[in-house]
Structures are given as C-alpha cells and as structure tokens.
Amino acid sequence: MNWDGTKLLITGASSGIGAATAIAAAQRGAQLALVARSADKLEDVARRIRESGGRVTTHAFDVSVPEQVSRLAAEVPVPDVLFNNAGAGRWKHLVDTEPAEAAEMIGAPYLAAFYTTRAYLPAMLARRSGVCLFMNSAASRLVWPGAAAYTATRWAVRGLFEAVRAETAGSGVRAAMCTFAKVSSEYWQNNPGSESNVPTAQAFVPVLSPDQVAAAILDGLAAEQEEIIAPWQLRLTFLASRLFPSITRRQMGRAT
Ligand SMILES: NC(=O)c1ccc[n+]([C@@H]2O[C@H](COP(=O)([O-])OP(=O)(O)OC[C@H]3O[C@@H](n4cnc5c(N)ncnc54)[C@H](OP(=O)(O)O)[C@@H]3O)[C@@H](O)[C@H]2O)c1
C-alpha cells in the first residue's frame, strides 16, 4: 500500500492511538478525515497535521448513534481505509458495572464499528477496494477479573471483524484487526480506575507508546496483514492461551 494520497478515515482520532495514527499517516502522505465527539480536540490534532503540510478534515460526531453516522457518511466520501478505533470503557468487575456503563461500552467500540462499517462497506464492495480496520485489545482473547464489560465488547469487535472478513472474502475489500497490549495513551486518564485492574501478567509485556502503535498499524496495513498484533510478547501469550488454556487462565487471574 502506498500511503501517498490514500484516504484514511479514523474514528476516535481526538486523542491517544487514533490521534497518533492520524499524525503518522499524514507524515506518510495520507489524506485524513478525523472523527470523534470533541470538536476542539480534533482541531488540535488537525492543526498539528496542517502545520506539517498534511491534508485533513475534522468531523465531530458520536459514532455510537446511527443518525450521526449517517450524517458522517453524507459528509465524508468513502475512504480507502476505514479505521474503526473509537472506544472507551472503565475496567470494572461485573457487579460494580452500572447498566448504563455496560450499554455505553457496547455503543463504542462495538456498535460504533458496526454502524460505520455498514455505512461505508456497500460503496467499497461496489468499487471492489477498501480496507476496514478494527482496533482491538488483548482482552479480545485473554480474560482477567475486573474488566467484564470491556472484555465482552472487545470479543464482540473480534466477532465483527471475523464476520466482515468472511463477508468480504474475494470481493477486493479487506478486513483487518489490530490488537495491542497496554498502550501509554490518555485512555487511562479518560477511563479512571481502569489501571488498578491491569493483570500482573502485563508486567511481562512491554507497554507501547501511541507512536509505536501507530507505526505498527501503518506498517501492518502496508504489508496487507490481516491481524496486526504487538508487541511480540502478546503474540506469544495468545499462543500460550491456545496451547495451555488453564495455566494461562490462572496467570491472567492474578490481579494487581
Ligand atoms: N490504551 C490502551 O492500552 C489500549 C490497548 C489496546 C486497545 N486499546 C483500544 O484502543 C481504542 C482507542 O484507545 P486509546 O488508548 O487511544 O484511548 P483514548 O485516548 O481515550 O481515545 C479514545 C478515542 O475514542 C473517541 N471516542 C470514544 N467514544 C466515542 C464515540 N462514541 N464517538 C466518537 N468517538 C469516540 C474519543 O474521543 P471523544 O471523547 O472526543 O469522542 C477518543 O478520540 C479503545 O477502543 C481502546 O480500548 C487501547
């Protein structure tokens, strides 16, 4: 994939991984459409991109609301790459999670990715090109106590990725998913209390910066990888969980 002139739409681009990916993609020549709820934060990211000569537009929408996604699709033409990245959610035990919080976490990332993909996929299929990229977390394959609703939504996103991959096979459209362990983004400030439920097993996996994650995403997409997983220690943990499920479950069960 040649990034120069590639149209990339990123949801959740006002901070963290989305913002870092937008800035890195603009440096490689991509044309950006940035989406999130906070117009001011989106503008800050866009200003940094424009200052370095990049091309970018901003679109303040809540992508967990179907009507707002329809307005987004009317505003931004079908991109070459759709990066479904918007997401939030506090890491809590099920009994401590309010119903409204659980519903909000289903809203973004899961329904947000569903609605946005549904809005753009028909045009990608008609054109026979495009990439639908889904952001995911180690919680989509590993389970530990204290992140119940978060875990369930990330499993849902993984299911969505698998479904889109199956439904686009041979169509010219590609589905991809990126999965990371802990990233030192604003996530931990935006979702207070979550950090205390990070499992002790994370200590064996290096924490990545948003810039490192952005580079992994752009390199992975350029190499046409369907699953982008970083760091390599996380890949090893996934393998261990398949080969030794009960041992891995016990290790993951040790909360800090
Ligand atoms: N940080 C990590 O350790 C880590 C690791 C693996 C995976 N992830 C996943 O990566 C994704 C991005 O996380 P991050 O670390 O970059 O966190 P972040 O800095 O908190 O960024 C989250 C982004 O999503 C946007 N967003 C949330 N709900 C939205 C909605 N309903 N509509 C539109 N935009 C919405 C936020 O912007 P507004 O608030 O302005 O809308 C923000 O731009 C999350 O799904 C997270 O679970 C994070």
PDBQT file of the ligand as one rigid body, heavy atoms in Angstrom, charges set to zero:
ROOT
HETATM    1  N1  LIG A 301      -4.658   2.359  25.685  1.00  0.00    +0.000 N 
HETATM    2  C1  LIG A 301      -4.518   1.038  25.651  1.00  0.00    +0.000 C 
HETATM    3  O1  LIG A 301      -3.807   0.431  26.475  1.00  0.00    +0.000 OA
HETATM    4  C2  LIG A 301      -5.215   0.239  24.594  1.00  0.00    +0.000 A 
HETATM    5  C3  LIG A 301      -4.714  -1.006  24.244  1.00  0.00    +0.000 A 
HETATM    6  C4  LIG A 301      -5.354  -1.765  23.282  1.00  0.00    +0.000 A 
HETATM    7  C5  LIG A 301      -6.508  -1.283  22.691  1.00  0.00    +0.000 A 
HETATM    8  N2  LIG A 301      -6.978  -0.046  23.065  1.00  0.00    +0.000 N 
HETATM    9  C6  LIG A 301      -8.222   0.403  22.440  1.00  0.00    +0.000 C 
HETATM   10  O2  LIG A 301      -7.927   1.421  21.511  1.00  0.00    +0.000 OA
HETATM   11  C7  LIG A 301      -9.054   2.305  21.382  1.00  0.00    +0.000 C 
HETATM   12  C8  LIG A 301      -8.535   3.729  21.493  1.00  0.00    +0.000 C 
HETATM   13  O3  LIG A 301      -7.965   3.865  22.765  1.00  0.00    +0.000 OA
HETATM   14  P1  LIG A 301      -6.892   4.975  23.193  1.00  0.00    +0.000 P 
HETATM   15  O4  LIG A 301      -5.899   4.262  24.027  1.00  0.00    +0.000 OA
HETATM   16  O5  LIG A 301      -6.435   5.757  22.059  1.00  0.00    +0.000 OA
HETATM   17  O6  LIG A 301      -7.833   5.822  24.186  1.00  0.00    +0.000 OA
HETATM   18  P2  LIG A 301      -8.249   7.375  24.213  1.00  0.00    +0.000 P 
HETATM   19  O7  LIG A 301      -7.022   8.213  24.187  1.00  0.00    +0.000 OA
HETATM   20  O8  LIG A 301      -9.165   7.507  25.366  1.00  0.00    +0.000 OA
HETATM   21  O9  LIG A 301      -9.022   7.602  22.838  1.00  0.00    +0.000 OA
HETATM   22  C9  LIG A 301     -10.341   7.178  22.617  1.00  0.00    +0.000 C 
HETATM   23  C10 LIG A 301     -10.891   7.909  21.412  1.00  0.00    +0.000 C 
HETATM   24  O10 LIG A 301     -12.201   7.441  21.100  1.00  0.00    +0.000 OA
HETATM   25  C11 LIG A 301     -13.077   8.555  20.959  1.00  0.00    +0.000 C 
HETATM   26  N3  LIG A 301     -14.445   8.129  21.241  1.00  0.00    +0.000 N 
HETATM   27  C12 LIG A 301     -14.905   7.448  22.318  1.00  0.00    +0.000 A 
HETATM   28  N4  LIG A 301     -16.221   7.228  22.209  1.00  0.00    +0.000 NA
HETATM   29  C13 LIG A 301     -16.622   7.781  21.032  1.00  0.00    +0.000 A 
HETATM   30  C14 LIG A 301     -17.853   7.883  20.371  1.00  0.00    +0.000 A 
HETATM   31  N5  LIG A 301     -18.985   7.357  20.896  1.00  0.00    +0.000 N 
HETATM   32  N6  LIG A 301     -17.918   8.523  19.168  1.00  0.00    +0.000 NA
HETATM   33  C15 LIG A 301     -16.781   9.052  18.638  1.00  0.00    +0.000 A 
HETATM   34  N7  LIG A 301     -15.571   8.977  19.220  1.00  0.00    +0.000 NA
HETATM   35  C16 LIG A 301     -15.488   8.352  20.406  1.00  0.00    +0.000 A 
HETATM   36  C17 LIG A 301     -12.509   9.593  21.924  1.00  0.00    +0.000 C 
HETATM   37  O11 LIG A 301     -12.852  10.909  21.555  1.00  0.00    +0.000 OA
HETATM   38  P3  LIG A 301     -14.042  11.801  22.143  1.00  0.00    +0.000 P 
HETATM   39  O12 LIG A 301     -14.101  11.546  23.609  1.00  0.00    +0.000 OA
HETATM   40  O13 LIG A 301     -13.639  13.171  21.740  1.00  0.00    +0.000 OA
HETATM   41  O14 LIG A 301     -15.269  11.326  21.421  1.00  0.00    +0.000 OA
HETATM   42  C18 LIG A 301     -11.013   9.401  21.654  1.00  0.00    +0.000 C 
HETATM   43  O15 LIG A 301     -10.641  10.082  20.482  1.00  0.00    +0.000 OA
HETATM   44  C19 LIG A 301     -10.026   1.909  22.503  1.00  0.00    +0.000 C 
HETATM   45  O16 LIG A 301     -11.088   1.137  21.979  1.00  0.00    +0.000 OA
HETATM   46  C20 LIG A 301      -9.181   1.034  23.418  1.00  0.00    +0.000 C 
HETATM   47  O17 LIG A 301      -9.928   0.061  24.078  1.00  0.00    +0.000 OA
HETATM   48  C21 LIG A 301      -6.348   0.735  23.974  1.00  0.00    +0.000 A 
ENDROOT
TORSDOF 0
